[in-house]
Amino acid sequence: MKTLSDLLAEGVSGRRVLVRADLNVPLDNGKITDDGRVRASVPTLKALVDAGARVLVAAHLGRPKGGPDPQLSLAPVAVRLGELLGRKVGIGTEADGDGTVVLLENIRFDPRETSKDDAEREALADELAAKADAFVSDGFGVVHRKQASVYDVAKKLPAYAGGLVLAEVEVLRKLASGGAGDQIAADLRPYVVVLGGAKVSDKLGVIANLLTKVDRLLIGGGMAYTFLKAQGHEVGRSLLQEDQLEKVAGFLKDAETRGVELVLPVDVLAAADFAADAEHDVVDATAIPADRQGLDIGPKSRDLFAAKLADARTVFWNGPMGVFEFEAFAGGTRAVAEALIGSDAFTVVGGGDSAAAVRALGLPEDGFSHISTGGGASLEFLEGKDLPGVSVLEQAGSHTSTEGGA
């Protein structure tokens, strides 16, 4: 896999470089509420600009339905990116001038970007390739998608992995190692994974794969209630995926067979309603009242999870422990994050809501070994799935510097 360092060594002054970034940030009335992904994109873009490249950035925002949507315009992102780079970033179609940065409007406004038809995606990729002399893939959050600006264009230009993609692949390969014939080194154990978030169905594959590798699996968030129900406990009005109970029961049995310690909450904050100011009590996780719903792990569970993390040498955390957006139900997520910050382990925050929670709770990002920008891509990597946007970079060595040029 060729990297940004290889491209810079070749020289980029005056050359046109297309960068696929992940700038899919949350907006509220046109205002960015979490600019983490924008800030993460700056090092690669700045390195290219400082070396004299003419930079064209492709990115998406949300899921437009077949055409332009003013509410999903990247214009606010261009403003914030310009502030961070210390130069104006325009919305346009061409990068015209050494050291300039132009952000293409939301690439998903063009339905060919996400088309299942190879020819349609390739037609868009041809148009993108005609605007550039080289391609840098720096949006790890989209490398699990076989899309025009992620996959197809990398086959038409000399392609390089940006700093974000390279760092993610290196970290996740470390987490994904292990299993039969490929044991994780002793100095990386105990290997503990903390999973949360709303739905267990979103993490079926990663649970199945990690059960073959980890020493300990801690389950919190909304998905914990399906595990508790699978053990035979009533969960009141808590989030429950009844169609996953059989699968979860299989996980519980598999963990026992493999000697993996699977840890569930022992108490929860049971609320009368799903609201920031909802009346709530601490109740035993095995005795949630029929008219209540669990919105966070309780104080005993926070202490238990912290204790189970204390001796870890490697930790992967993906998914909040409760509804962290509501202050009253953010304590569990904060407790896990603070346990990781205070740990000597190699700690990886698995992107998405976990990374957003770290920032929303005002916790120091440098307190973790790595905060992923991947979200779904990170989980698919840990499931053992092929990531098209990574595979195509690994195959890119056969491209010559003249392909897809002017």
LINKA-V957663 format. One record per pair of residues at least 4 apart in sequence whose ideal C-beta (glycine too) atoms are under 6 Angstrom apart, sorted by sequence separation. I is the first residue (numbers start at 1). J is the second residue. D is the distance in whole Angstrom. If there is no record, write none. Layout:
I/J/D, I/J/D
This chain:
2/6/5, 35/39/6, 41/45/6, 42/46/6, 46/50/6, 74/78/6, 77/81/6, 148/152/5, 149/153/6, 161/165/4, 168/172/6, 172/176/6, 184/188/5, 203/207/5, 206/210/6, 210/214/5, 220/224/5, 244/248/6, 283/287/6, 288/292/6, 297/301/4, 320/324/5, 330/334/6, 350/354/5, 351/355/5, 356/360/6, 357/361/6, 374/378/3, 399/403/5, 28/33/5, 48/53/4, 64/69/5, 95/100/5, 108/113/5, 115/120/4, 145/150/5, 146/151/5, 154/159/4, 161/166/5, 177/182/6, 219/224/5, 228/233/5, 235/240/6, 255/260/4, 273/278/4, 283/288/6, 349/354/5, 358/363/5, 380/385/4, 386/391/6, 82/88/5, 107/113/5, 115/121/5, 178/184/4, 229/235/5, 272/278/5, 288/294/6, 323/329/4, 324/330/4, 349/355/6, 365/371/6, 372/378/5, 25/32/5, 26/33/5, 48/55/5, 82/89/4, 95/102/5, 177/184/6, 184/191/6, 228/235/6, 255/262/4, 271/278/4, 272/279/5, 322/329/4, 340/347/5, 26/34/5, 64/72/5, 81/89/5, 112/120/5, 142/150/5, 195/203/6, 219/227/5, 112/121/6, 271/280/4, 324/333/4, 62/72/4, 92/102/5, 225/235/4, 322/332/5, 61/72/5, 78/89/5, 229/240/6, 269/280/5, 270/281/6, 321/332/3, 25/37/5, 89/101/5, 90/102/5, 91/103/6, 112/124/4, 321/333/5, 61/74/6, 78/91/5, 225/238/4, 270/283/5, 320/333/4, 23/37/6, 89/103/6, 91/105/6, 110/124/6, 225/239/6, 226/240/6, 22/37/5, 23/38/6, 225/240/5, 226/241/5, 230/245/5, 267/282/6, 321/336/6, 75/91/6, 282/298/5, 355/371/5, 193/210/5, 222/239/4, 267/284/6, 268/285/5, 135/153/6, 226/244/6, 230/248/4, 267/285/6, 270/288/5, 135/154/6, 230/249/5, 266/285/5, 349/368/5, 21/41/4, 265/285/5, 193/214/5, 227/248/5, 337/358/6, 347/368/5, 351/372/4, 135/157/4, 226/248/5, 270/292/4, 271/293/6, 347/369/5, 348/370/5, 349/371/4, 350/372/5, 351/373/6, 125/148/5, 134/157/6, 191/214/5, 200/223/4, 346/369/5, 351/374/5, 352/375/4, 124/148/4, 129/153/6, 134/158/5, 135/159/5, 136/160/5, 137/161/6, 138/162/3, 140/164/5, 191/215/5, 192/216/4, 193/217/5, 194/218/4, 195/219/6, 196/220/4, 197/221/5, 198/222/4, 270/294/6, 271/295/5, 297/321/5, 333/357/5, 351/375/4, 78/103/5, 128/153/5, 140/165/5, 190/215/4, 196/221/3, 315/340/6, 136/162/5, 138/164/5, 189/215/6, 200/226/5, 268/294/4, 269/295/6, 296/322/3, 337/363/5, 341/367/4, 121/148/4, 125/152/4, 129/156/4, 138/165/6, 269/296/4, 295/322/5, 334/361/5, 351/378/5, 125/153/4, 129/157/5, 137/165/5, 140/168/4, 295/323/5, 350/378/5, 74/103/6, 268/297/6, 269/298/6, 122/152/5, 268/298/5, 302/332/6, 309/339/5, 315/345/5, 17/48/5, 74/105/6, 121/152/5, 125/156/6, 267/298/3, 305/336/6, 314/345/6, 74/106/5, 265/297/4, 313/345/5, 314/346/5, 315/347/5, 316/348/5, 317/349/6, 318/350/3, 114/147/6, 179/212/5, 267/300/5, 296/329/4, 302/335/4, 306/339/4, 312/345/4, 320/353/5, 324/357/5, 72/106/6, 113/147/5, 179/213/5, 266/300/5, 267/301/5, 295/329/4, 113/148/5, 178/213/4, 266/301/5, 297/332/4, 17/53/5, 21/57/5, 23/59/4, 24/60/6, 112/148/6, 265/301/4, 296/332/5, 318/354/6, 24/61/6, 227/264/5, 317/354/6, 320/357/5, 15/53/6, 16/54/5, 17/55/5, 18/56/5, 19/57/5, 20/58/5, 21/59/5, 12/51/5, 13/52/3, 56/95/4, 4/44/6, 55/95/6, 201/241/6, 224/264/6, 12/53/4, 54/95/4, 68/109/5, 200/241/6, 224/265/5, 38/80/5, 42/84/5, 107/149/5, 8/51/6, 38/81/6, 201/244/6, 211/254/5, 217/260/6, 32/76/6, 64/108/5, 200/244/5, 207/251/6, 211/255/6, 35/80/6, 61/106/5, 64/109/5, 66/111/5, 216/261/4, 217/262/5, 218/263/5, 219/264/5, 263/308/5, 30/76/6, 52/98/5, 54/100/6, 55/101/5, 56/102/5, 57/103/5, 58/104/5, 60/106/6, 52/99/6, 60/107/5, 32/80/6, 60/108/4, 58/107/5, 211/260/6, 49/99/5, 276/326/4, 236/288/4, 233/286/5, 235/288/5, 236/289/5, 23/77/5, 236/290/5, 238/293/5, 236/292/5, 237/293/4, 238/294/4, 228/285/6, 236/293/6, 269/329/6, 56/131/6, 220/297/5, 16/95/6, 14/98/6, 218/305/5, 218/308/6, 58/149/4, 216/308/6, 44/138/5, 221/319/5, 221/320/6, 221/321/6, 220/321/4, 18/132/4, 16/132/5, 16/133/5, 17/134/5, 18/135/5, 19/136/5, 20/137/5, 21/138/5, 22/139/3, 192/309/6, 15/133/5, 21/139/5, 44/162/4, 17/136/6, 19/138/6, 20/139/5, 22/141/4, 44/163/5, 22/142/6, 43/163/6, 192/312/4, 190/311/6, 190/312/5, 197/319/3, 191/314/5, 192/315/5, 193/316/5, 194/317/4, 195/318/6, 196/319/3, 189/313/6, 195/319/5, 196/320/5, 188/313/5, 196/321/5, 188/314/5, 7/134/6, 20/149/5, 20/150/6, 4/136/6, 175/316/5, 194/336/6, 7/160/5, 4/160/6, 3/160/6, 2/160/5, 3/161/5, 4/162/5, 4/163/6, 1/161/5, 3/166/6, 206/379/5, 209/383/5, 209/384/5, 206/382/5, 171/348/6, 206/383/5, 205/383/4, 171/370/5, 168/374/6, 176/382/5, 164/373/6, 172/381/5, 141/373/6, 161/393/5, 140/373/5, 141/374/5, 144/377/4, 140/374/5, 141/375/6, 143/377/5, 159/393/6, 141/377/6, 144/380/5, 140/377/6, 151/388/5, 159/396/4, 151/389/6, 154/392/4, 150/389/4, 151/392/5, 158/399/5, 146/388/4, 144/387/5, 158/401/5, 143/387/5, 143/389/3, 143/390/5, 157/404/4, 156/404/4, 137/393/6, 133/405/5, 129/404/3, 34/356/5, 36/359/6, 34/359/6, 40/373/5, 1/393/5, 1/394/5
